[in-house]
Amino acid sequence: MEADGLSSVSCALRRDCVAVGYWASTGAGFHHPLVLRWTGGSWRTVVVSDAVGGLDAVSCPGVEACLAVGGAGVVRIAGSVLASVPGSAGIRGRLTSVSCLSASDCWMVGYGPYGPNSLSYAHPDHVLVYHFDGTALDPIAEPLPTAAGQSTLLSGVSCPGATFCIAVGMSAAPRSDREVMAAFSFDGGRLAAMRMPKLPRGDQSGLMSISCATPTRCAAVGSEPQRSSGPDRTLAVIYDGTSWRVARTPDPARGSGSDDLVAVSCVSSGACVAAGTYRDQSGIRQSLLLRFAERRWSLEPAPEAGGSRSLGDPYFLGCGAASCWDNVLEGIVCAVDVSCVAVGTITYQSDANDQTTTPTSRTLALASVR
């Protein structure tokens, strides 16, 4: 195992969390599934699979009852067993997000056909929506085509009730390179496009994740350019059960570089935490956490990677400040008291005394306990 990273985390209990991601050999053109578990101490490996494809998202409605999706298809995780869900091999595309109300009620979204340039105007994408009832994996009117020549990617889904889900992502208009945020609601049937607000800084945007505390309170996050062809800036939109509005978010890079949000977790209508990354003035990517409270987003200090406040996972060996860089958070989950666990990747120099050695990416796991 020469490189590895985590993309998503879910906790059945406050101190029983499962994180999924990938591992790869040096020079390999594909990833394999990786599953880690945390029960309050250090992270431990529960699955290192040789199956082709990493895992993008996980949802654990109960202990020993997790469902994960990604390039490896749809898999159930029970202890150290990774079992493919029947029918997932026939999916024509990639599932990117999953939300489980119970072990027998899970919704998944994604896009297809999957390829190196998935947002392609010559080969328009279609969105994917699947339901898992604990036994069978059923497509919901798959594929769901978008307008002629238009590409749509779904990257996040949240189901606050048994008959209501919202999925978010981005769409590209026909014969245009303009990408705009998109959201769809569905109640077990066909998706319905939701009206999204216009952005004050431009006409390009994308949503990566959504979390709904209730059917009438959701937060979705992503990024938008600060100006035409400029660096990305954090984007957050709030749904109140009727309409979406853009929320003002801090700019940690202060205009000097890009900052993006890729994951969000809401434990109540007024308490959410979002995770992502930003580039500091030296160009190094740093972990980014934003907290939503009292109707506003604010910066949340992120624990130092490799320091005493980070969680000890089995693949992060530690590194000095001079040899660590690019701390990227990809997933986050928060408990009722807004204590959170975030996961991602960290890049570091395997030999701090020899800067010519190939940088290594390793799993990164942080805890923010209040």
C-alpha positions, -999 to +999 in steps of 0.1 A: +000+000+000+018+031-012-011+057-012-044+059+006-071+084+015-105+087+031-136+102+013-165+098+037-174+089+073-206+079+091-212+072+128-238+048+141-229+059+176-211+090+189-179+069+193-184+042+167-176+056+132-167+039+099-147+057+072-143+046+036-118+056+009-092+040-013-057+026-014-034+022-044+000+009-054+026+032-068+020+037-105-013+019-105-041+035-126-069+024-103-079+023-066-090-004-042-116-001-013-103+008+021-125+008+053-114+021+087-133+021+120-130+043+151-145+034+185-130+062+206-093+053+205-073+050+174-086+041+139-081+005+129-083-012+096-114-034+091-112-040+053-084-037+028-099-051-004-083-060-037-115-052-056-111-026-083-125+009-074-124+030-043-154+040-021-168+075-022-195+076+005-208+056+034-240+056+056-243+036+088-279+035+102-267+010+128-236-007+142-223-034+119-248-021+093-232+002+068-237+007+031-210+022+009-209+033-028-183+043-053-161+029-080-163-005-063-201-004-068-225-008-038-212-028-009-224-037+026-199-035+055-204-057+084-174-060+106-144-070+085-167-083+056-172-063+025-200-078+004-211-066-030-249-059-032-265-080-059-272-059-090-246-033-084-223-046-111-249-036-138-249+001-129-240+022-159-222+049-141-209+059-107-228+063-074-214+092-054-236+095-023-258+074+000-283+082+027-298+054+049-328+058+072-324+022+082-306-009+070-336-016+047-342+019+034-312+035+016-311+060-012-282+065-036-274+090-063-248+095-090-243+099-127-234+081-158-219+071-181-187+073-161-155+083-179-124+104-176-144+135-187-177+128-171-191+163-175-191+160-213-213+180-237-206+156-266-218+127-244-244+140-220-246+124-186-278+111-170-284+111-133-288+079-113-311+072-084-312+038-067-330+024-037-318-005-015-344-023+007-320-045+025-322-072-002-326-058-037-311-028-054-337-010-075-332+018-100-357+046-099-366+053-135-329+049-145-316+065-165-332+099-158-322+120-188-317+158-186-325+183-213-310+176-247-273+181-247-272+189-210-250+171-185-260+167-148-239+152-120-254+143-086-228+143-058-248+144-026-281+132-012-299+135+022-331+119+032-346+134+064-378+114+061-390+081+047-408+098+017-385+128+011-350+132-002-330+160-018-301+155-041-276+181-052-249+185-078-243+206-109-256+209-145-239+221-177-261+239-202-262+226-237-234+239-260-219+258-231-191+255-206-212+271-179-218+248-149-244+258-123-255+243-090-285+220-092-309+204-067-337+178-071-363+166-047-379+132-048-404+112-028-396+077-041-406+085-077-393+108-104-369+137-095-383+172-096-358+201-103-357+227-076-354+264-084-320+277-073-310+313-065-288+334-087-253+340-074-240+376-070-204+368-081-209+350-113-228+323-131-207+292-124-212+270-093-214+235-081-228+217-050-209+187-035-228+177-004-261+182+014-274+175+049-310+179+060-318+180+097-355+181+088-375+182+056-377+219+060-341+227+069-312+216+047-277+230+040-258+223+008-222+233+002-198+235-028-179+263-045-181+291-070-155+313-087-148+346-071-149+361-106-146+350-141-118+324-144-108+333-108-101+309-079-130+291-062-147+304-032-168+286-006-205+283-013-234+274+010-271+275+003-299+270+028-333+254+021-363+263+044-389+239+030-400+264+003-370+280-013-332+281-014-311+311-004-274+318-006-257+321+028-227+343+033-195+323+041-160+333+053-131+335+028-101+319+046-079+325+016-088+362+016-088+363-022-053+349-025-063+314-034-091+289-038-113+276-010-139+248-014-165+230+007-171+193-001-190+180+029-216+191+054-233+176+084-263+192+102-276+180+136-304+205+139-321+233+119-295+258+132-263+237+137-241+225+109-204+220+102-189+220+067-155+207+057-132+213+028-099+229+019-083+262+011-049+274-002-028+296+020-006+323+007+022+298+001-001+277-021-004+248+003-039+234+008-051+234+044-080+218+062-111+240+063-140+238+088-170+262+089-196+261+116-232+273+111-248+286+143-270+316+151-279+319+114-243+325+102-213+306+090-180+312+108-145+297+107-139+267+130-103+260+140-091+227+125-069+204+146-034+202+133-027+172+111-003+149+129-005+168+161-018+157+195-054+167+185-056+145+154-069+109+156-043+082+152-052+062+121-032+032+110-017+047+078-007+082+089+028+078+102+032+114+112+055+141+098+072+173+108+057+207+099+082+213+071+074+180+053+036+181+056+013+199+031-020+196+014-044+186+042-077+180+024-109+171+042-134+151+021-161+140+046-176+150+079-202+137+104-214+154+136-232+141+167-261+158+185-238+179+206-220+191+174-189+171+181-176+160+147-152+136+130-138+147+096-117+126+072-096+132+041-061+129+029-027+145+038+003+147+015+038+145+031+074+139+022+082+104+031+118+114+038+119+149+053+157+151+047+154+142+011+129+165-007+135+146-040+116+116-028+081+110-041+054+127-019+030+102-003-007+106+003-021+091+035-054+090+053-063+119+075-088+119+104-096+147+127-118+151+157-135+183+169-151+173+202-171+199+223 
